[in-house]
């Protein structure tokens, strides 16, 4: 049942429950919105609630605000049923709608979907992959401590609640996303190891934030690694994501300084005829063996359970962030059959080399006619499989990136690897150690930056992210 809620920006919004999506897969085309229902733009008008197809963990879809509605601007295009109108035609339809006052038409694009800020867990962890993302790390400014950090998290939380609801930034809006709906925007906040030193909270630092071990394949740039504070911005529209990125940077004020920023992308929702596991820039399906919310042990593997030594982290998770450059020129010269042996799966559909479909379990004991394993001993899928790592698993939710070319002309492109787990010492670390010793894929990638962040649980109504840590 929809309920009225006052947002951080002081506006009233109607919210309704949304169905769950699946992690490790892309959001498909959004479900149709019933006639007469829609959503708002950044300065959008009050509307009836709409159900979004890709929300998780009881998070809700919200609408609200006052002023000219994005539905009105798009009404003629919607009435014509012309989803594929050329730019000139769409512009003319929008102008006609604005001047004639035609009745609003439901917004049925990816812009209509909304993730909720408040909840048990932060959004952006089990939310389906976004088509655009920004990863940013900040260091607290010299002299800033616990008081300044609390004020900053309070500002960021109010900002996130407004932007995720599709409303303008509370402290003055640039208008970059003025015409767009929320587009499943999420902002996810985490604390690095050094945050606890700078805020005088070392006794509250969780055991899971021990420094990651060094790996032999690492070629890490410390300037693009770690950080006091980390934010993941994701949306299904590039301008919505950029708008949130700039708003976060402005809201940092004098309290924090940008340490590094990385920008990524995935396939757009609706680009395939059905929801599918994403492909990375090597052309491989990436995320096939992800844990799923329906798994009986999903929460135990991904989220921090209550009763630990740091109660403020209950419902939270740990994010490992790695910038992994792919040696695409070398990879693309490799015959497809050799690429498949490196991975251990077929490139076409992600199925194991031992047969079946993408979700078929690996037949690790199956031998070829020459007596060798069908899935090679050094295949990436074999080495990273949970059954090969005492059940260690993590929820991978990456972005691809492309930052132009290097001085030698090679593409500066690869994967912004983000994985989630309840304990990185039982998730990422043992798997990466094993990959570091003998993964065939290592010859084609370079790990260039790394970070580990403790991500608190979601904020309750009236709370800000991290309040239970900073005010305890």
Beta strands, then each sheet from edge to edge (+ up, - down):
strand 1: 3-6
strand 2: 12-17
strand 3: 60-64
strand 4: 132-140
strand 5: 186-191
strand 6: 229-235
strand 7: 256-265
strand 8: 317-326
strand 9: 395-396
strand 10: 399-405
strand 11: 411-421
strand 12: 445-455
sheet 1: 1+ 2- 3+
sheet 2: 5+ 6- 4+ 7-
sheet 3: 9+ 11- 8+ 12-
sheet 4: 9+ 11- 10+
end
